[in-house]
Amino acid sequence: MAEGATAELEKVTEDIGSFKFPKSGVEIENNSYNPEPSVWQPPNPKSVEESDIKDLEAIGDAISSRLVRPNQVDPKAKNDQQPMESPCCPQAGDSIPIMDIGSPTHGERPRTDKPITTFDDDVTKTCGFSSQSSCNLRIMMQKKIKEKIHPSAFRLGRGAVNKDWQDHLMVGTDDKSANKHYIMCLSTKRMGRSIDEDPIVDFVQVNECVRDIKHVSNNATIVALQNSIHIFKIDRTKKIVHGSSLHNVHSKPLNEISINPFDVGQAASGGIDKILSVWNIMDCAKHPGNIQSVRLPHVITSTKWGENYENRHVVGITTWPGYFFMLDAQQNIKKPVFHFTAKKSGLHTHIFASDYNFLLGYEDGTIQSCDIRSAGEGKIIGETKDPFACNVTDMDYSFKQRALVSTGFTDFSVWNHNPAKQTVQIWSNSIHGVKNGQNDPEKPDYKISARFLSDGCSIISTDSSGMVGIYRQDFTIY
């Protein structure tokens, strides 16, 4: 690594401060990160090889600039460990224009002041989905690469929906023990037309498993490969190309990256190394400076930006022992502007259902509803055990249709939200998890992730058996 870049990166690492834990916070004795099942155990720390990073030319001002990939070469990598030739692995010296960082992607979301207080989890009331289509992506990929893929080596992770381009889905394989790892672009329109139609627009092989993937702008996606962060784009020929390898301060695998919905050039990331970092995508394509970082006492399990305009600079995070924090990126992120102690360990994720109402998801399937206006007193205003997802690892909320999807092991659950009644009613589930056999019922190894499409009522799911499904709901009968 160039001497100047090394010194700058070391300075950023030294500047990572200790998190100022709120005095009112109650420590939980069981603060070890040991989620079930074993496929979600944190991997062993992996040393990061130094890269040959050359100085980049000035890219121009922030509005018209394009991301350029720092030149990276791994001199110690063996030939048999290199992926097959693909646009995602440019040669040293290449630089690929990736995207323009412009105005926010959306305006203020629909708002309600009433929090969720009741979970109607009676499965006899479920209405189910109105239509469903699915495809076995592993079988499709076998035909593409002309070789057999073992089912256990093609576990699909959480996907990213490109709502700017006909709901195309970017998804990667997240099994670190597999020999090969892929990122794929899928057409949801093709999936809806015919079960026999090939939905794969393009795919590339990458060096490590995909820990998270998020849509940035019209043609760009941000991808976490273990603890490294990259930008990939779909070019005019509908090919996936690697645009930029981003500087970051993480030393262990990431759990989540979040893109600020009001400023697509700003991102936040957190993971197993207990570090929360807030950074600008264009800046991190050029140099490792200007990264705000703080080390928390516990592993960060989820990281999300605020979903309303007033909280556009606020990052929400959860930690495994049961803490929820909100930090203002414009101020000192070492001191939270809000915190909530759940007094319950195994906290996987969170989501906001309104300006004040946030939901927490746990490893035992518990979902809790809290309100910022009363959560400071540790008050939980609603709680349920998910009837289908026995381990809630992620959630997504549709502001367009007022609906919630909770996902994890071994199924997903769709909930219909009625803000006037402050109620969410269980609506449907994927049924894939019910049919999929588990090696150990106490430690399920089948995981499913789901996201809302742009219509706000259709769900697209990806799972550990390589299946992709689209489920359409009709919420008008509520």
Secondary structure as UniProt FT lines:
FT   HELIX           3..14
FT   STRAND          17..18
FT   TURN            23..24
FT   HELIX           38..40
FT   TURN            62..64
FT   TURN            75..76
FT   HELIX           79..81
FT   TURN            87..88
FT   TURN            92..93
FT   STRAND          118..120
FT   HELIX           123..125
FT   STRAND          131..136
FT   HELIX           137..145
FT   HELIX           151..153
FT   STRAND          160..162
FT   TURN            163..167
FT   STRAND          168..173
FT   TURN            176..177
FT   STRAND          181..186
FT   HELIX           188..193
FT   TURN            195..196
FT   STRAND          200..206
FT   STRAND          210..217
FT   TURN            218..219
FT   STRAND          220..225
FT   TURN            226..227
FT   STRAND          228..234
FT   TURN            236..237
FT   STRAND          240..246
FT   STRAND          254..259
FT   TURN            261..262
FT   TURN            264..265
FT   STRAND          266..271
FT   TURN            272..273
FT   STRAND          275..280
FT   HELIX           281..286
FT   STRAND          292..295
FT   STRAND          300..305
FT   HELIX           309..311
FT   TURN            312..313
FT   STRAND          314..319
FT   TURN            320..322
FT   STRAND          323..328
FT   TURN            329..330
FT   TURN            333..334
FT   STRAND          338..341
FT   STRAND          347..352
FT   STRAND          357..362
FT   TURN            363..364
FT   STRAND          366..371
FT   HELIX           372..375
FT   TURN            376..378
FT   STRAND          382..385
FT   STRAND          391..398
FT   TURN            399..402
FT   STRAND          403..409
FT   STRAND          412..418
FT   TURN            419..422
FT   STRAND          423..429
FT   HELIX           432..435
FT   TURN            441..442
FT   STRAND          448..452
FT   TURN            454..455
FT   STRAND          458..463
FT   TURN            464..465
FT   STRAND          467..472
FT   HELIX           475..477
//
